[in-house]
Amino acid sequence: MKQARDLVLTGATVIDGTGGPPVDDAAIRITDGRIAGVGTAGGVLADARREGVDEVIELAGAFVTPGLINTHTHLSLGLPGALGAALDRMTPHELVLYMADGARRTLEAGVTTVRCVAERDGADFALRRAIEAGQAIGPRIFTAGRALVCTGGHGHGHGDTRECDGPAEFRKGARREISLGADLIKVMISGGIAGEHEGMDTPQLQPDELEAVITTAHDWGRKVTAHAGPAGIIDKAVRLGLDCVEHGYHLTGDVARLMAERGVTLVPTLVVTRCGEFFDQLDVPCWMQQRSLAAGSRHLESYQMALEAGVEVMLGSDMPPFWEFEGTTATVRELEWMIEGGLAPAAALQAATIVPARWLGADADLGTLEVGKRADLVALAADPLADRTAWRTIGLVMKAGEVVRNDGWAR
């Protein structure tokens, strides 16, 4: 990666993510990794050249947006099947190297920030430190560490969950992840598609256990997100103060409206119930494939109920963000599904940028292309506000002013 002290991207249409109109024939000036100017190319570029810019990248015909933020990632994902078995056999050293490769591929795919929601054995904390120190290439990492589960609960037994029982243990579990550096807490409150000995509607925490997690996390200034499918379980969690729902396979209109009233965000992960190709690649067993794919129609209806109720949604793939899938990456395919399911393209852009930045408390630095913010951005060959497949045309990726991918735009 090459970092220029002072560079300009010019000749593009800038869609800054604030909701304002696109700026045609625009330029972005970047100084020491932050945006120093955004506006018409004539003004920004002329000023930069007069002051002695180090580098100019000509993006004629491109569309520039903030970098994508994927809020449901597992860089150490191990589902039932061949890949999961291989991950279980890895040593800690092998695991970190495997995750580092995934982090690099994630960044190159245009995902400049991730929110990890269950990673193995603290490897995510080590990887985050390495990326921040410049020893590894990858996106900005916000992480929950290991997810909290009841004994035998969803995702147990693979190092990416911490088994707890009773309020005291769940409080201790939350405190333990925070002490390791967790930015948020993830808790499994129902069954899911990857648990052989559970149903998707199996309740997995008692109210006092979940309340212990939420109050402890909130006391420490952390938000809580929950793996959850059934409406009834989600209803109870929202009333206890939950901040975010992952999946929400079986929402109802009433529960969606409650989420909207309480400001609870949804990460729908639509792609996980319509990804037979991915399951085949991983040799996922038939029982899991059938459970997942059979839930697809109801899952999409739930998402549409959430949109109708005004629930704020965020991009999250669950599948590895970089995974090549249906002609693109899992991240992009998820974003396409969100649009196909009823989210306007402009709102989809925000669901992938400023909305998660705000949820993470990082919107002072990330999520829009505004002066003072970090220069995390992507350039596309097509207009994402007019073409839902435009995200497949990402050809330049920049993180903090460093070009990490350039598919041929002139320098």
Secondary structure, DSSP 8 states (H G I E B T S, - for coil): -EE-SEEEEEEEEE--SSSS--EEEEEEEEETTEEEEEEEHHHHHHHHHHHT-SEEEE-TT-EEEE-EEEEEE-TT---TTHHHHHHHH--HHHHHHHHHHHHHHHHHTTEEEEEES--STTHHHHHHHHHHTTSS---EEEE--SEEEETT-TTTTSSSEEEE-HHHHHHHHHHHHHHHT-SEEEEE-B--TT-TTS-TT-B-S-HHHHHHHHHHHHHTT-EEEEEEEEHHHHHHHHHTT--EEEEEEE--HHHHHHHHHHT-EEE--GGGGS-HHHHHHTT--HHHHHHHHHTHHHHHHHHHHHHHHT--B----SS-TT-EETTEEHHHHHHHHHHHTT--HHHHHHHTTHHHHHHTT-TTTSSS--TTSB--EEEESS-TTT-TTGGGGEEEEEETTEEEEESS-B-
